[in-house]
Amino acid sequence: MKLLHVITSLEIGGAQRLLSELLPLQKKQGIDVSLLVNFQINNAFSYIISEAGIRIISLEEHNIHSLTNIWHLRKIFKGYDVVHVHLFPSLYWAAIAAIGLS
């Protein structure tokens, strides 16, 4: 199974900490897991995730309200079986991007 987690960024917060603990566990269970962020931040969370061998995909889009995010998300989502989204506004963009994808 190919699993993609989506979050705005890995800035310090509870959801980001959850991902830094959850993703390595999912990887150990044999799940092909990746993380998608709008923009990359180099901190302890990104280090933990990268060191576990988990791919971090960055859109390099600092404007989290940009409509172009929808187009980028649609292209990326096609390569995954499950997409799990964390936090606002990623939830809205992912829901719109997933319309019509099967």
Long-range contacts (C-beta under 8 A, 24 or more apart in sequence): 1-31, 1-32, 1-81, 1-82, 2-32, 2-34, 2-79, 2-80, 2-81, 2-82, 3-31, 3-32, 3-33, 3-34, 3-80, 3-81, 3-82, 3-83, 3-84, 4-33, 4-34, 4-35, 4-36, 4-76, 4-77, 4-79, 4-80, 4-82, 4-83, 4-84, 5-33, 5-34, 5-35, 5-36, 5-84, 5-85, 5-86, 6-35, 6-36, 6-37, 6-73, 6-83, 6-84, 6-85, 6-86, 6-90, 6-94, 7-35, 7-36, 7-37, 7-85, 7-86, 7-87, 7-90, 8-37, 8-38, 8-64, 8-87, 8-89, 8-90, 9-37, 9-38, 9-39, 9-40, 9-41, 10-37, 10-40, 10-41, 10-43, 10-45, 10-46, 10-49, 11-41, 11-43, 12-43, 12-45, 15-86, 15-87, 16-45, 17-45, 18-86, 19-45, 19-49, 19-86, 20-44, 20-45, 20-48, 20-49, 23-49, 23-52, 23-54, 24-48, 24-49, 24-52, 24-54, 27-52, 27-53, 27-54, 34-80, 36-73, 36-76, 38-62, 38-64, 38-69, 38-90, 64-89, 64-90, 65-89, 69-93, 69-97, 70-96, 70-97, 71-97, 73-97, 73-98, 74-98, 74-101, 77-101
